[in-house]
């Protein structure tokens, strides 16, 4: 019981992930009695767990703990419906099974991801943090440090970005739950693209390990570091996850935003807000440099073309090319650090093209589909 309490009240990422089960149950339209029962029992569980451990010191800790407790009971209700309890129609029983499997798979993959990231912190004592920070300075300052000072000055920005960053899997599970209302193929594609992006990003980390400014600079974000050409080399950084380039959080929220397009304007607005908050958080919390976000965009847009429910091989090839563009940054960056630092205009031009190029390609493909009535 104490272990569960710690996870729900002191781990906001997991707490908000469990909250996604509430959305899943709502999608199943369980009826007022079942929903009220799950929330009521969840509230009782909340008070029992609250007596076991103090809530974390972060924004909304108590509320997140309550949502996680209610989510756990909603997940139990989904599991009961998945085995036929309640006499629901066969299609709803099947949907309950899919939703329960979705939640379990997401939690399992997140657990494996955590273990992999801990491995990278041990396997790569040296990182390219100083080099990336030096390149970031060519954007006219240190973007991560500037955003970090901004969120510390304004509580609303700090809290907003904190919730967005930790609500990633809440967004994923919620989107997949909405997609099951139309076709299971869409939710399967979303899960496939999300997982593939994670696998590709993990592979990139082995080529170009980066931790982030909060780990490389003990004074983050109080003032910008003074860096020069001599810093374009690997350096030893305290043990921490080497998950900087690319920013998978950025790649994932871009993917979710693209996938939400089919769920209507309301969904796009919600996931647009999630994307903005996550981008602020990745920089403001010191997890990433600006270049990490730049490299994430072509990878995310590229993977978004890999639709397994409606395969179009020409789009798969386009997506593969964009993923290779991200890989090109990771592979060639160590050899071109001096060149990009010396010619800041070249770094700026390549960065702008890396972001806008894939977005333009995506827009053109969407326009072509609409013209064909697809």
Protein Blocks (a to p, Z undefined) as FASTA:
>chain_A
ZZmmmmmmmmmklmmmmmmmmmmmmmnonojklmmmmmmmmmmmmmmmmmmpccdfbehk
lmmmmmmmmmmmmmmmmmmmmnopaoiafklmmmmmmmmmmmmmmmmmmmmmmmmmmmmm
mmmmbacklmmmmmmmmnopafklmmmmmmmmpmklmmmmmmmmmmmmmmmmmmmmmmmm
momklmmmmmmmmmmmmmmmmmmmmmmgcfbjklmpmkbckbacdddfklmcccdddddd
dffbccfklmmmmmmmmmmmmnojklmmmmmmmmmmmmmmmmmnopacfklmmmmmmmmm
mmmmmcfklccfklmmmmmmmmmmmmmmmmmmmmmmmmmmmmmmlmmmmmmmmmmmmmmm
mmmmmmmmmmnoZZ
